Each structure stands twice: as structure tokens, then as C-alpha cells.
Amino acid sequence: MSVDAKIVKELRDKTGAGMMDCKRALVESNGDLEKAVDYLRKSGIAKAEKKSTRSATEGLIYSYIHQGGRLGVLIDIGCETDFVANTDGFKELAHNIAMQIAATNPVSINRDDVPENVVSKEKEIYMEQAKSSGKPDHILEKIIEGKMNKYFEDVCLMEQAYIKDSDKKVQDLFTDIIATLGENIMVNRFVRFAVGESS
């Protein structure tokens, strides 16, 4: 099957995937653009795992101001090339992650970034709660571990349930987009401002 170069270009602009990958995806999906995007995503998820260690020094600073101007987010989101940084898919990801931060107010990007004193304090609180239950020590440790995992899911951006699809974690969203765009993508830092809240 021959594929129209305009459709290949459209798919490349939409996804940031390589020219040959776009052509192969369109052949596999009989020229259907949406199916080609799905094909690229599925074939790229395995590759995404390998890409996650690569440096992401390009990207953009994205700003999101919530309706009414009382809540705003600045996000530094990185990728490997300025080509990908300019794709609609990358900009849409930046927008969705900024909305996630606005809605959920995470403390950090990953659990490794949560300050040690905060983690210790949470563990201490859970230990006190667990001790009052009168359960044996080996059960207490499992209870605390479960509560800490739940805590990290609430406060760490990458572990949160994605606001637009609660069956996915934010990390799953990144895995999908890395597979589609073919580059490592990561949140480098973010800041959330709300009128009346102290920093």
C-alpha cells in the first residue's frame, strides 16, 4: 500500500515519531490516522522503558491559569529535542499535567523527592495510629507500609491517579506519550500558586 506523504507528515507533526515509523504505522492501519497513532503508541511502550534514562534537556516552561485567575501553575517539562517540544502532543501533555497539579496540589514529582523529615513525621503518625489498634508488630509494619504507599499516591505527582482517567496513574500517561513521541519526557519542576495560600 502506498501512503500519501501529506498524511505521513500530518502523523509526524501530531506525534513527533520518526518518518519511517509513521509510514509503517499508516501501512499497518490502512491509512487510518487515529489507528496509526494507536499503533505507534502500542509499538512504542516497550521502547519507552529504555528511553526513560536518557537526558531530556529541551522542552518548555508551560503556564496554566485556572478560571478566575485565582490559581496558577508553572511547569518545566523536558524532552530530548526542540522538534518534540513543538508538537501538539507535547504541548497537550504539558497542559494536562499543569491541570493535574492545579487540581491535586502535589508535594513532589516522585517519592524520592519528598523531604525525609516529612516522610519520618508521616511514619510516626501512622505508627501511633497502628499501635493503638493493639495488633502485633509484624502486622503493624505492613499497615504502615500500606499507609505510606497511599500517602505517596496522594502527594507525588507521578503516582497520582490521572484526573482525566482515574484508571491511569500520571506515570502511565508519561509512558504512553514517551512511546508515541519516541523521546524521554519528564517533569523537571513545578510551582503552584493560589490566591490566599502561603508558600
Long-range contacts (C-beta under 8 A, 24 or more apart in sequence): 1-27, 1-30, 1-31, 3-27, 3-31, 4-31, 7-31, 7-33, 11-36, 11-37, 11-40, 13-87, 13-88, 14-87, 14-88, 14-89, 15-40, 15-87, 15-89, 15-180, 15-181, 16-83, 16-84, 16-87, 16-89, 16-90, 16-180, 16-181, 16-182, 16-183, 17-44, 17-180, 17-181, 17-182, 18-182, 21-182, 37-180, 40-179, 40-180, 41-176, 41-179, 41-180, 42-179, 43-179, 44-178, 44-179, 44-180, 44-182, 45-175, 45-176, 45-179, 46-179, 47-178, 47-179, 47-182, 48-175, 48-176, 48-178, 48-179, 49-175, 51-178, 51-182, 51-183, 51-184, 52-178, 52-184, 53-184, 54-80, 54-183, 54-184, 55-80, 55-184, 56-80, 56-183, 56-184, 56-185, 56-186, 56-188, 58-82, 58-84, 58-85, 59-85, 59-90, 59-185, 59-188, 60-85, 60-90, 60-91, 60-94, 62-91, 62-94, 62-95, 62-98, 63-98, 64-95, 64-98, 64-99, 64-101, 64-102, 66-102, 70-194, 70-195, 71-102, 71-192, 71-193, 71-194, 71-195, 72-102, 72-192, 72-193, 72-194, 73-98, 73-99, 73-101, 73-102, 73-190, 73-191, 73-192, 73-193, 74-190, 74-191, 74-193, 75-101, 75-187, 75-189, 75-190, 76-187, 76-188, 76-189, 76-190, 77-185, 77-186, 77-187, 77-188, 78-185, 78-186, 78-187, 78-188, 79-181, 79-183, 79-184, 79-185, 80-183, 80-184, 81-183, 84-181, 84-182, 84-183, 84-185, 87-181, 89-177, 89-180, 89-181, 90-177, 90-181, 90-185, 93-173, 93-174, 93-177, 93-185, 96-164, 96-173, 97-157, 97-170, 97-173, 97-187, 97-190, 98-190, 99-163, 100-157, 100-160, 100-162, 100-163, 100-170, 101-157, 101-190, 101-192, 102-192, 103-163, 104-157, 104-160, 104-163, 105-192, 106-155, 106-156, 106-157, 106-160, 107-155, 107-156, 108-155, 108-156, 108-157, 109-156, 109-157, 109-158, 109-187, 109-189, 109-190, 110-156, 110-157, 110-158, 110-159, 111-152, 111-156, 111-159, 113-156, 114-152, 114-155, 114-156, 119-148, 122-147, 122-148, 122-151, 123-148, 157-187, 157-190, 158-187
